[in-house]
Amino acid sequence: MNSMKRVTSTVTEFILLGFPGCQELQYFLFSLFFGIYIFTVVGNGTIVGAVRWDQRLHTPMYILLGNFAFLEIWYITSTVPSMLIHFLSETKTISFVGCFLQLYFYTSLGTTEAYLLCIMAYDRYLAICRPLHYPTIMTQQLCSVLLSLCWVFGFLSYPVSTVQLSQLPFCGPNTIDHFVCDVDPLMALSCVPAPVTEIVFYVLSSLIIVLTLLYILGSYTLLLITVFKVPSAAGRQKAFSTCGSHLTVVCLFFGALLAMYVSPTADNPAESQKIITLFYSVVTPFLNPLIYSLRNKEMKAALKKVLKIE
């Protein structure tokens, strides 16, 4: 046991294999993900601008949406720029500190997204199930407090686990068969087993994902019960239209997260892990502007107004 404690890290950098292939494939993937990244940043940035500059959108629902779009910009930025560099790099290396910083921001932003989707579900529940009390309950002040708590708790969820993981000895090999520094491949590279660190991470991840998802499902169950009691078909259609976009994002995001983190993915092939990770960290932020702008008349009008100003 004492000899295990004296093992120290000799690894100073990691190699992220990403999506190996010929140079032509690397150029193609660079072009593809560069286009996805630019579209995501511009699309979500336009939503942020629309919410900021259009007075009609200064309501809790759109303030939450603006924050969600802002979060999506940073979420995709935590992974894709490093991917783009590695597509054109022969070494594909990332420093030891850089790897764990990426892990921290990537997990923290993902956790913040889960919390924010909960707040958005709460907002829709109040708007549809308690419409008369909605303006007095969901004030801009409460909205600001909830958003602040969302960001704070999102970034306080994983610092201890990340530091614990970084303290494990890494003495080689240093090759990660992934495009991002994630927990599973890093655990696999540790020189000594760390079951406690692994269990703590997966218990924390499972609690965050399952509890937030159960809260959202509970909110929508109550919401649907209320909607089906609405006598007019037009009223039901309007209620569904306000929730459809949010439910679509919830299904995309949580579906991939459940597949990735609720059960340890060490048994899954590396390629499966990459595809699942791409889905919730790249595809969801990419689709967010399309999902919300195409289904919302007020957002469409505000986007047209912002684009004319620009």
Rosetta silent file (secondary structure, phi, psi, omega in degrees, C-alpha in Angstrom):
SEQUENCE: MNSMKRVTSTVTEFILLGFPGCQELQYFLFSLFFGIYIFTVVGNGTIVGAVRWDQRLHTPMYILLGNFAFLEIWYITSTVPSMLIHFLSETKTISFVGCFLQLYFYTSLGTTEAYLLCIMAYDRYLAICRPLHYPTIMTQQLCSVLLSLCWVFGFLSYPVSTVQLSQLPFCGPNTIDHFVCDVDPLMALSCVPAPVTEIVFYVLSSLIIVLTLLYILGSYTLLLITVFKVPSAAGRQKAFSTCGSHLTVVCLFFGALLAMYVSPTADNPAESQKIITLFYSVVTPFLNPLIYSLRNKEMKAALKKVLKIE
SCORE:     score description
SCORE:     0.000 S_00000001
   1 L     0.000  -39.876 -178.749    0.000    0.000    0.000 S_00000001
   2 H   -65.676  -37.006  179.933    2.840    2.415    0.848 S_00000001
   3 H   -65.528  -34.034  177.539    4.493    1.794   -2.498 S_00000001
   4 H   -66.005  -36.966 -179.450    1.247    2.692   -4.258 S_00000001
   5 H   -66.899  -26.776 -176.819    1.069    5.969   -2.389 S_00000001
   6 L   -85.038   -3.836  177.943    4.567    6.899   -3.562 S_00000001
   7 L   -67.308  128.188  179.732    3.618    6.578   -7.237 S_00000001
   8 L  -119.658  160.295 -179.064    3.776   10.003   -8.863 S_00000001
   9 L   -74.999  133.034  172.740    2.644   11.292  -12.226 S_00000001
  10 L  -110.651   -8.724  179.632    5.224   11.376  -14.989 S_00000001
  11 L   -78.247  127.139  177.890    2.732   12.353  -17.699 S_00000001
  12 L  -109.332  -11.353  177.754    2.914   16.069  -18.586 S_00000001
  13 E  -155.366  159.942  177.698    0.544   15.951  -21.553 S_00000001
  14 E  -117.535  155.908  175.403   -2.110   13.759  -23.119 S_00000001
  15 E  -109.142  119.026  177.584   -2.729   12.768  -26.725 S_00000001
  16 E   -94.984  109.764 -176.815   -6.355   13.087  -27.861 S_00000001
  17 L   -66.651  -33.408  179.928   -6.851   10.687  -30.775 S_00000001
  18 L    64.508 -124.068  179.259  -10.175   12.250  -31.743 S_00000001
  19 L  -116.647   89.207 -175.705  -11.350   10.798  -35.068 S_00000001
  20 L   -65.119  151.528  179.416   -8.301    9.090  -36.607 S_00000001
  21 L   167.405 -176.066 -179.255   -8.042    8.757  -40.374 S_00000001
  22 L   -68.361  167.030 -176.178   -6.197    9.971  -43.443 S_00000001
  23 H   -62.575  -35.669  178.642   -5.255   13.625  -43.873 S_00000001
  24 H   -62.030  -40.374  178.002   -8.107   14.187  -46.352 S_00000001
  25 H   -64.860  -38.764  179.364  -10.596   12.964  -43.717 S_00000001
  26 H   -63.776  -40.429  177.697   -9.052   15.307  -41.146 S_00000001
  27 H   -65.222  -40.923  178.916   -9.490   18.274  -43.517 S_00000001
  28 H   -63.331  -46.090 -179.886  -13.098   17.256  -44.183 S_00000001
  29 H   -64.962  -37.010  176.415  -13.875   16.924  -40.447 S_00000001
  30 H   -59.986  -47.824 -179.428  -12.191   20.266  -39.787 S_00000001
  31 H   -62.818  -42.364 -179.238  -14.409   21.961  -42.388 S_00000001
  32 H   -62.544  -51.693 -176.271  -17.535   20.214  -41.080 S_00000001
  33 H   -74.282  -27.329  174.381  -17.017   21.058  -37.414 S_00000001
  34 H   -65.375  -43.517  177.110  -15.776   24.560  -38.194 S_00000001
  35 H   -63.122  -42.715  178.065  -19.051   25.205  -40.052 S_00000001
  36 H   -61.864  -43.084 -178.250  -21.082   23.695  -37.193 S_00000001
  37 H   -64.720  -46.378 -179.436  -19.217   25.815  -34.645 S_00000001
  38 H   -62.378  -45.315  179.099  -19.651   29.066  -36.567 S_00000001
  39 H   -61.004  -42.042 -178.449  -23.365   28.395  -37.140 S_00000001
  40 H   -63.988  -46.605 -178.801  -23.863   27.528  -33.454 S_00000001
  41 H   -65.887  -45.298 -178.816  -22.099   30.653  -32.173 S_00000001
  42 H   -67.782  -44.756 -178.679  -23.816   32.970  -34.665 S_00000001
  43 H   -62.698  -50.328  178.881  -27.249   31.350  -34.240 S_00000001
  44 H   -69.066  -34.544  176.879  -27.219   31.324  -30.455 S_00000001
  45 H   -64.011  -35.505  177.494  -25.558   34.743  -30.384 S_00000001
  46 H   -66.279  -38.775  176.348  -28.393   36.120  -32.507 S_00000001
  47 H   -63.388  -43.478  177.420  -30.930   34.752  -30.017 S_00000001
  48 H   -59.239  -44.797  178.961  -29.014   36.427  -27.175 S_00000001
  49 H   -63.786  -40.309  179.584  -29.030   39.701  -29.146 S_00000001
  50 H   -62.869  -44.459  179.258  -32.742   39.433  -29.918 S_00000001
  51 H   -65.924  -35.982 -177.838  -33.629   38.906  -26.249 S_00000001
  52 H   -71.125  -39.165 -169.383  -31.314   41.748  -25.247 S_00000001
  53 H  -102.563  -16.168 -179.468  -32.540   44.349  -27.760 S_00000001
  54 L   -97.876  114.532 -176.624  -36.211   43.548  -28.332 S_00000001
  55 H   -60.450  -28.880 -179.211  -38.387   44.923  -25.515 S_00000001
  56 H   -66.005  -20.438 -177.730  -41.153   42.420  -26.347 S_00000001
  57 H   -98.674   10.388  178.342  -38.852   39.607  -25.276 S_00000001
  58 L   -84.885   56.501  176.945  -38.061   41.038  -21.845 S_00000001
  59 L  -123.319  158.450 -177.121  -40.172   38.365  -20.158 S_00000001
  60 H   -52.833  -41.999 -177.671  -38.975   35.458  -17.972 S_00000001
  61 H   -59.589  -43.589 -177.425  -39.489   32.839  -20.709 S_00000001
  62 H   -81.537  -28.439  173.406  -37.294   34.686  -23.206 S_00000001
  63 H   -63.651  -41.709  176.486  -34.756   35.789  -20.594 S_00000001
  64 H   -63.980  -41.657  179.088  -34.300   32.088  -19.743 S_00000001
  65 H   -64.366  -40.293  177.604  -34.028   31.272  -23.443 S_00000001
  66 H   -62.418  -41.408  177.024  -31.420   33.996  -23.926 S_00000001
  67 H   -65.867  -37.987  178.886  -29.366   32.591  -21.050 S_00000001
  68 H   -63.557  -43.142  178.523  -29.732   29.097  -22.487 S_00000001
  69 H   -64.416  -40.208  177.252  -28.442   30.290  -25.872 S_00000001
  70 H   -61.614  -42.667  178.833  -25.533   32.074  -24.141 S_00000001
  71 H   -63.395  -40.527 -178.934  -24.718   28.864  -22.255 S_00000001
  72 H   -62.166  -33.835  177.381  -24.796   26.823  -25.469 S_00000001
  73 H   -60.886  -46.730 -178.224  -22.123   29.087  -26.988 S_00000001
  74 H   -73.461  -31.149 -179.929  -19.754   28.365  -24.119 S_00000001
  75 H   -64.481  -47.976  179.474  -20.685   24.680  -23.957 S_00000001
  76 H   -70.790  -27.617  178.715  -19.686   23.998  -27.560 S_00000001
  77 H   -69.826  -22.732  179.944  -16.628   26.264  -27.123 S_00000001
  78 L   -72.394  -13.845 -177.587  -15.365   23.963  -24.344 S_00000001
  79 L  -125.596  -45.978 -167.780  -14.831   21.144  -26.870 S_00000001
  80 H   -68.659  -43.709 -179.832  -14.911   22.121  -30.561 S_00000001
  81 H   -56.128  -40.653  177.796  -12.034   24.665  -30.825 S_00000001
  82 H   -66.742  -35.730  175.431   -9.563   22.113  -29.405 S_00000001
  83 H   -59.785  -44.961 -178.216  -11.000   19.524  -31.824 S_00000001
  84 H   -61.165  -41.160  178.461  -10.365   21.882  -34.736 S_00000001
  85 H   -62.920  -43.271 -176.927   -6.750   22.379  -33.682 S_00000001
  86 H   -70.074  -27.973  176.387   -6.204   18.625  -33.378 S_00000001
  87 H   -61.220  -33.341 -177.148   -7.662   17.954  -36.841 S_00000001
  88 L   -99.688   -0.054 -176.304   -4.802   20.002  -38.315 S_00000001
  89 L  -100.956  144.635  175.841   -2.158   18.900  -35.806 S_00000001
  90 L   -84.162  -30.341 -176.210    0.192   15.946  -36.170 S_00000001
  91 L   -86.861  -35.211  179.264    0.827   15.593  -32.427 S_00000001
  92 L    56.063   39.498 -176.753   -2.777   16.122  -31.169 S_00000001
  93 E   -97.387  154.701  173.022   -1.476   16.868  -27.662 S_00000001
  94 E  -137.918  137.517 -176.656   -3.084   18.734  -24.769 S_00000001
  95 E   -64.884  159.410  179.190   -1.234   19.728  -21.601 S_00000001
  96 H   -57.154  -49.814 -179.862   -1.961   17.972  -18.288 S_00000001
  97 H   -65.517  -42.899 -179.924   -3.446   21.151  -16.786 S_00000001
  98 H   -60.259  -37.249 -179.780   -5.294   21.988  -20.011 S_00000001
  99 H   -63.820  -45.979 -177.904   -6.888   18.547  -20.060 S_00000001
 100 H   -75.940  -28.018  172.626   -8.306   18.846  -16.540 S_00000001
 101 H   -66.078  -42.365  177.210   -9.406   22.435  -17.121 S_00000001
 102 H   -61.610  -43.280  178.212  -11.317   21.239  -20.172 S_00000001
 103 H   -58.971  -43.402 -178.138  -12.868   18.434  -18.109 S_00000001
 104 H   -65.100  -50.155 -177.188  -13.956   20.903  -15.414 S_00000001
 105 H   -68.412  -37.192 -179.774  -15.526   23.473  -17.747 S_00000001
 106 H   -64.017  -46.127  178.827  -17.083   20.818  -19.965 S_00000001
 107 H   -72.208  -37.230 -178.870  -18.782   19.036  -17.029 S_00000001
 108 H   -67.214  -42.502  179.108  -19.702   22.288  -15.246 S_00000001
 109 H   -67.758  -37.854  176.091  -21.339   23.799  -18.330 S_00000001
 110 H   -64.040  -39.668  177.368  -23.215   20.550  -18.985 S_00000001
 111 H   -66.717  -41.640  176.680  -24.465   20.530  -15.377 S_00000001
 112 H   -59.551  -38.707  178.386  -25.522   24.170  -15.655 S_00000001
 113 H   -63.082  -41.819  178.691  -27.498   23.246  -18.772 S_00000001
 114 H   -62.104  -43.433  178.533  -29.350   20.494  -16.870 S_00000001
 115 H   -64.895  -40.143 -178.118  -30.252   22.955  -14.079 S_00000001
 116 H   -67.015  -36.707  176.284  -31.319   25.613  -16.584 S_00000001
 117 H   -64.091  -31.685  174.813  -33.622   23.164  -18.371 S_00000001
 118 H   -64.996  -45.515  179.787  -35.256   22.547  -14.965 S_00000001
 119 H   -63.286  -39.280  178.720  -35.878   26.266  -14.469 S_00000001
 120 H   -65.515  -36.398  176.467  -37.351   26.519  -17.966 S_00000001
 121 H   -66.565  -39.984  177.269  -39.689   23.603  -17.170 S_00000001
 122 H   -62.231  -41.762  178.582  -40.748   25.362  -13.951 S_00000001
 123 H   -61.676  -43.999  178.854  -41.458   28.534  -15.914 S_00000001
 124 H   -67.548  -36.021  177.509  -43.655   26.654  -18.414 S_00000001
 125 H   -61.681  -46.373  179.344  -45.454   24.863  -15.571 S_00000001
 126 H   -63.686  -42.737 -175.903  -46.314   28.177  -13.905 S_00000001
 127 H   -64.149  -34.836 -175.159  -47.375   29.800  -17.184 S_00000001
 128 H   -98.480  -39.047 -176.929  -49.807   27.017  -18.096 S_00000001
 129 H   -86.704  -26.310 -179.646  -50.911   25.525  -14.758 S_00000001
 130 L  -134.263   59.253 -172.645  -51.083   28.783  -12.774 S_00000001
 131 L   -62.020  -34.240 -178.458  -51.569   31.511  -15.396 S_00000001
 132 L   -70.358  -31.857 -178.911  -53.280   33.990  -13.062 S_00000001
 133 L   -93.613   -9.326 -174.730  -50.445   33.821  -10.519 S_00000001
 134 H   -55.119  -48.322 -177.686  -47.640   33.596  -13.095 S_00000001
 135 H   -63.155  -31.054 -178.623  -46.860   37.355  -13.325 S_00000001
 136 H   -85.435  -24.510  179.528  -46.639   37.712   -9.536 S_00000001
 137 H   -86.687  -56.914 -177.086  -44.601   34.506   -8.960 S_00000001
 138 L   -88.434   72.460  176.624  -42.180   34.494  -11.890 S_00000001
 139 L   -81.655  167.330  177.580  -40.963   38.066  -11.633 S_00000001
 140 H   -64.484  -30.341  178.051  -37.769   39.246  -13.305 S_00000001
 141 H   -65.954  -47.106  178.345  -36.165   39.366   -9.840 S_00000001
 142 H   -64.094  -39.635  178.476  -36.963   35.688   -9.144 S_00000001
 143 H   -58.817  -43.370  179.004  -35.853   34.815  -12.658 S_00000001
 144 H   -64.758  -41.561  179.143  -32.480   36.502  -12.024 S_00000001
 145 H   -63.217  -46.088 -179.649  -32.053   34.712   -8.682 S_00000001
 146 H   -62.830  -40.345  178.811  -32.841   31.312  -10.228 S_00000001
 147 H   -65.440  -41.486  178.838  -30.429   31.934  -13.090 S_00000001
 148 H   -62.095  -44.790  178.946  -27.658   32.977  -10.688 S_00000001
 149 H   -62.582  -38.413  179.747  -28.186   29.842   -8.579 S_00000001
 150 H   -59.255  -49.464 -179.843  -28.167   27.745  -11.722 S_00000001
 151 H   -67.812  -42.167 -178.286  -24.738   29.029  -12.811 S_00000001
 152 H   -63.398  -51.518 -178.356  -23.250   28.955   -9.288 S_00000001
 153 H   -68.824  -29.612  175.799  -24.349   25.404   -8.483 S_00000001
 154 H   -61.690  -40.085 -178.133  -23.400   24.271  -11.981 S_00000001
 155 H   -89.600   -5.824  175.144  -19.807   25.350  -11.405 S_00000001
 156 H  -100.295    0.211 -174.803  -19.718   24.096   -7.796 S_00000001
 157 L   -77.928  -34.371 -170.694  -20.827   20.565   -8.670 S_00000001
 158 L  -122.140    4.503 -178.230  -17.550   19.101   -9.955 S_00000001
 159 H   -62.241  -39.527 -178.993  -14.457   21.003   -8.727 S_00000001
 160 H   -65.504  -45.860  179.647  -13.746   18.519   -5.911 S_00000001
 161 H   -63.130  -38.985 -179.964  -14.153   15.483   -8.181 S_00000001
 162 H   -65.975  -42.570  178.614  -11.978   17.090  -10.866 S_00000001
 163 H   -64.469  -43.647  178.110   -9.200   17.893   -8.375 S_00000001
 164 H   -58.103  -43.445  179.847   -9.372   14.353   -6.938 S_00000001
 165 H   -65.288  -39.320 -179.180   -9.045   12.907  -10.427 S_00000001
 166 H   -68.655  -21.106 -179.972   -6.109   15.184  -11.265 S_00000001
 167 L   -82.732   -9.310  177.512   -4.282   13.982   -8.130 S_00000001
 168 L   -68.216  148.009  178.723   -4.234   10.381   -9.358 S_00000001
 169 L   -76.554  131.359  175.797   -0.839    9.205  -10.659 S_00000001
 170 L  -120.569  107.007 -175.411   -0.511    9.048  -14.449 S_00000001
 171 L  -117.771   18.880  176.688    2.724    7.331  -15.453 S_00000001
 172 L   101.678  147.613   -0.875    1.916    6.292  -19.023 S_00000001
 173 L   -69.101  170.888 -175.571    0.530    5.576  -21.524 S_00000001
 174 L  -125.341   21.835 -177.851   -0.979    9.008  -22.163 S_00000001
 175 E   -95.005  124.478  178.814   -3.196    8.372  -25.209 S_00000001
 176 E  -107.004  118.009  179.996   -6.932    9.163  -24.859 S_00000001
 177 L   -83.751   68.547 -178.089   -9.154    7.568  -27.495 S_00000001
 178 L  -160.735  170.781  176.773  -11.604   10.482  -27.447 S_00000001
 179 L  -103.057    0.173  179.844  -11.876   14.052  -28.749 S_00000001
 180 L  -143.518  151.545  176.126  -12.332   15.539  -25.263 S_00000001
 181 L   -74.762  105.854 -178.515  -10.814   14.953  -21.829 S_00000001
 182 L  -120.354  168.500 -171.479  -13.535   12.923  -20.140 S_00000001
 183 H   -65.519  -49.464 -175.194  -13.684   10.922  -16.922 S_00000001
 184 H   -56.207  -54.281 -179.295  -13.749    7.364  -18.295 S_00000001
 185 H   -64.882  -32.232  177.864  -10.629    7.541  -20.489 S_00000001
 186 H   -69.513  -41.209  176.001   -8.731    9.465  -17.793 S_00000001
 187 H   -58.786  -40.614 -177.515   -9.663    6.875  -15.157 S_00000001
 188 H   -65.733  -24.839 -178.060   -8.413    4.151  -17.500 S_00000001
 189 H   -88.994   -8.671 -179.582   -4.995    5.863  -17.760 S_00000001
 190 L   -65.684  141.960 -178.209   -4.402    6.092  -13.999 S_00000001
 191 L   -71.677  -26.592 -178.589   -1.510    3.958  -12.725 S_00000001
 192 L  -125.026  147.468  177.628   -3.470    2.827   -9.667 S_00000001
 193 L   -65.571  145.076  179.634   -7.151    1.927   -9.312 S_00000001
 194 L  -135.612   67.925 -175.682   -9.321    4.638   -7.752 S_00000001
 195 H   -62.201  -34.727 -178.743  -12.712    3.043   -7.117 S_00000001
 196 H   -65.849  -46.671  178.510  -13.769    5.677   -4.570 S_00000001
 197 H   -60.573  -41.806 -179.482  -13.109    8.588   -6.964 S_00000001
 198 H   -66.354  -44.556 -179.941  -14.920    6.754   -9.758 S_00000001
 199 H   -63.519  -43.604 -179.896  -17.922    5.879   -7.589 S_00000001
 200 H   -59.596  -44.125 -178.909  -18.189    9.442   -6.239 S_00000001
 201 H   -63.523  -45.752 -175.976  -18.180   10.872   -9.759 S_00000001
 202 H   -72.657  -33.053  175.647  -20.798    8.473  -11.091 S_00000001
 203 H   -65.399  -45.303  179.369  -23.056    8.807   -8.054 S_00000001
 204 H   -62.802  -46.321  179.725  -22.894   12.613   -8.353 S_00000001
 205 H   -61.964  -44.007 -178.930  -23.492   12.514  -12.127 S_00000001
 206 H   -64.026  -41.723  179.199  -26.360   10.063  -11.773 S_00000001
 207 H   -62.494  -46.499 -179.138  -28.032   12.118   -9.042 S_00000001
 208 H   -61.674  -48.911 -176.302  -27.796   15.345  -11.047 S_00000001
 209 H   -67.006  -49.530 -175.067  -29.067   13.780  -14.280 S_00000001
 210 H   -67.777  -44.494 -177.614  -31.825   11.613  -12.789 S_00000001
 211 H   -66.565  -42.522  178.612  -33.144   14.202  -10.307 S_00000001
 212 H   -65.886  -39.713  179.096  -33.236   17.033  -12.857 S_00000001
 213 H   -66.698  -41.377  178.183  -34.889   14.761  -15.421 S_00000001
 214 H   -62.522  -38.630  178.380  -37.481   13.535  -12.888 S_00000001
 215 H   -63.680  -43.846  179.536  -38.275   17.151  -11.985 S_00000001
 216 H   -64.283  -44.472  179.441  -38.774   18.060  -15.653 S_00000001
 217 H   -64.062  -38.758  177.287  -40.929   14.973  -16.286 S_00000001
 218 H   -63.898  -42.372  178.646  -42.969   15.738  -13.172 S_00000001
 219 H   -62.061  -42.672 -178.172  -43.515   19.331  -14.295 S_00000001
 220 H   -74.965  -26.557  174.120  -44.642   18.208  -17.750 S_00000001
 221 H   -64.173  -47.965  177.165  -46.934   15.530  -16.326 S_00000001
 222 H   -63.589  -38.141  179.994  -48.791   18.193  -14.329 S_00000001
 223 H   -64.311  -44.571 -178.997  -48.682   20.491  -17.337 S_00000001
 224 H   -65.878  -37.548  176.777  -50.183   17.881  -19.680 S_00000001
 225 H   -59.200  -42.736  178.922  -52.955   17.090  -17.207 S_00000001
 226 H   -66.522  -42.882 -177.774  -53.856   20.791  -17.205 S_00000001
 227 H   -62.323  -42.105 -177.810  -53.626   21.086  -21.007 S_00000001
 228 H   -68.957  -13.881  176.269  -55.955   18.141  -21.625 S_00000001
 229 L   -86.057  -10.602  179.053  -58.564   19.855  -19.449 S_00000001
 230 L   -68.855  126.103 -174.203  -58.610   22.869  -21.789 S_00000001
 231 L   -68.602  -36.613 -174.703  -61.931   22.681  -23.671 S_00000001
 232 L   -90.254  143.068  177.173  -60.853   24.257  -26.975 S_00000001
 233 H   -66.070  -35.136  178.874  -58.514   22.585  -29.449 S_00000001
 234 H   -63.800  -40.258  179.133  -56.947   25.975  -30.228 S_00000001
 235 H   -64.848  -40.764  178.186  -56.112   26.480  -26.547 S_00000001
 236 H   -65.725  -40.214  179.851  -54.491   23.044  -26.344 S_00000001
 237 H   -63.192  -41.174  179.349  -52.521   23.712  -29.518 S_00000001
 238 H   -64.928  -41.091  179.008  -51.212   27.008  -28.158 S_00000001
 239 H   -63.960  -43.922  179.535  -50.158   25.364  -24.898 S_00000001
 240 H   -64.864  -36.610 -177.663  -48.341   22.565  -26.731 S_00000001
 241 H   -65.598  -31.017 -179.671  -46.596   25.035  -29.045 S_00000001
 242 H   -76.008  -18.345 -175.923  -45.040   26.885  -26.096 S_00000001
 243 H  -108.026  -17.213 -174.569  -43.605   23.636  -24.688 S_00000001
 244 H   -58.254  -43.873 -178.024  -42.662   21.707  -27.835 S_00000001
 245 H   -63.508  -46.190 -179.341  -39.278   23.384  -28.329 S_00000001
 246 H   -62.268  -44.158  179.679  -38.238   22.883  -24.721 S_00000001
 247 H   -62.820  -36.782  178.617  -39.311   19.221  -24.734 S_00000001
 248 H   -61.927  -46.590  179.280  -37.334   18.607  -27.943 S_00000001
 249 H   -64.529  -41.406  178.827  -34.130   19.972  -26.367 S_00000001
 250 H   -58.832  -45.843 -178.897  -34.771   17.991  -23.148 S_00000001
 251 H   -63.687  -43.800  179.524  -35.124   14.737  -25.119 S_00000001
 252 H   -63.367  -49.121 -173.136  -31.957   15.364  -27.147 S_00000001
 253 H   -70.493  -53.582 -175.215  -29.815   16.435  -24.196 S_00000001
 254 H   -73.578  -29.947  177.027  -30.955   14.014  -21.497 S_00000001
 255 H   -58.450  -46.225  179.085  -31.288   11.051  -23.858 S_00000001
 256 H   -70.035  -40.359 -179.926  -27.576   11.228  -24.657 S_00000001
 257 H   -62.065  -42.426  179.151  -26.574   11.992  -21.051 S_00000001
 258 H   -60.946  -41.068  179.392  -28.445    8.960  -19.721 S_00000001
 259 H   -66.954  -28.259 -172.608  -26.687    6.727  -22.228 S_00000001
 260 H   -91.488  -44.724 -165.332  -23.304    8.212  -21.308 S_00000001
 261 H  -115.026  -25.029 -175.598  -23.136    8.803  -17.569 S_00000001
 262 H   -66.535  -34.660  170.161  -25.834    7.057  -15.566 S_00000001
 263 L  -115.283  137.465 -179.682  -24.062    3.745  -16.145 S_00000001
 264 L   -55.102  138.330 -172.211  -20.251    3.734  -16.428 S_00000001
 265 H   -99.579   14.449  179.022  -19.270    3.607  -20.096 S_00000001
 266 H   -61.143  -26.782 -179.520  -16.028    1.685  -19.723 S_00000001
 267 H   -81.344  -12.068 -178.141  -17.850   -1.314  -21.236 S_00000001
 268 L   -88.193  145.687  176.441  -18.911    0.696  -24.302 S_00000001
 269 L   -60.501  151.457 -178.613  -16.676    0.956  -27.388 S_00000001
 270 H   -59.674  -37.535 -178.895  -14.710    4.199  -27.698 S_00000001
 271 H   -63.846  -36.846  178.207  -16.497    5.084  -30.938 S_00000001
 272 H   -64.618  -42.179  178.157  -19.883    4.857  -29.185 S_00000001
 273 H   -60.346  -41.143 -179.649  -18.665    7.203  -26.445 S_00000001
 274 H   -63.768  -45.059 -178.130  -17.504    9.714  -29.058 S_00000001
 275 H   -64.832  -44.024  179.708  -20.832    9.676  -30.920 S_00000001
 276 H   -63.217  -43.691  179.679  -22.896   10.032  -27.721 S_00000001
 277 H   -62.934  -41.768  176.657  -20.661   12.853  -26.488 S_00000001
 278 H   -57.472  -37.570 -173.954  -20.961   14.617  -29.853 S_00000001
 279 H   -63.301  -48.239 -176.218  -24.726   14.408  -29.592 S_00000001
 280 H   -90.239  -19.250 -177.521  -25.173   16.332  -26.351 S_00000001
 281 H   -99.223  -18.698 -178.313  -22.109   18.594  -26.516 S_00000001
 282 H  -123.122  -50.061 -175.309  -22.192   19.600  -30.204 S_00000001
 283 H   -66.339  -44.343 -179.489  -25.464   18.576  -31.893 S_00000001
 284 H   -61.815  -49.042  175.372  -27.787   19.995  -29.203 S_00000001
 285 H   -60.430  -34.352  179.425  -26.148   23.472  -29.166 S_00000001
 286 H   -65.378  -41.507 -176.865  -26.121   23.375  -33.000 S_00000001
 287 H   -81.513  -18.883 -174.992  -29.860   22.599  -33.226 S_00000001
 288 H   -52.081  -49.822  179.537  -30.913   24.999  -30.454 S_00000001
 289 H   -61.111  -38.392  179.444  -31.323   28.113  -32.696 S_00000001
 290 H   -67.101  -44.316 -177.239  -33.315   26.106  -35.260 S_00000001
 291 H   -61.189  -46.100 -174.512  -35.559   24.464  -32.652 S_00000001
 292 H   -82.642  -34.140 -175.539  -36.468   27.712  -30.905 S_00000001
 293 H   -80.311  -34.791 -176.284  -36.566   30.145  -33.819 S_00000001
 294 H   -74.681  -22.644 -175.231  -38.545   28.015  -36.280 S_00000001
 295 L  -103.899    3.942 -172.500  -41.317   27.216  -33.796 S_00000001
 296 L  -130.566  114.861 -176.978  -41.768   30.633  -32.220 S_00000001
 297 H   -65.121  -42.571 -179.463  -43.405   33.575  -34.013 S_00000001
 298 H   -63.758  -40.727  179.000  -42.228   36.201  -31.504 S_00000001
 299 H   -67.526  -38.586  176.639  -38.653   34.951  -31.728 S_00000001
 300 H   -58.766  -46.577 -179.402  -38.827   34.951  -35.543 S_00000001
 301 H   -63.082  -41.541 -179.342  -40.014   38.571  -35.525 S_00000001
 302 H   -67.080  -39.187  178.960  -37.321   39.601  -33.044 S_00000001
 303 H   -64.217  -40.325  176.931  -34.591   37.859  -35.068 S_00000001
 304 H   -61.977  -41.153  179.549  -35.685   39.684  -38.216 S_00000001
 305 H   -63.949  -44.128  179.926  -35.565   42.965  -36.322 S_00000001
 306 H   -64.437  -43.179 -179.027  -32.061   42.262  -34.956 S_00000001
 307 H   -65.096  -32.394  175.903  -30.733   41.231  -38.347 S_00000001
 308 H   -68.593  -39.306  178.703  -32.060   44.459  -39.894 S_00000001
 309 H   -62.194  -41.985 -176.839  -30.323   46.497  -37.177 S_00000001
 310 L   -74.522    0.000    0.000  -27.094   44.696  -37.861 S_00000001
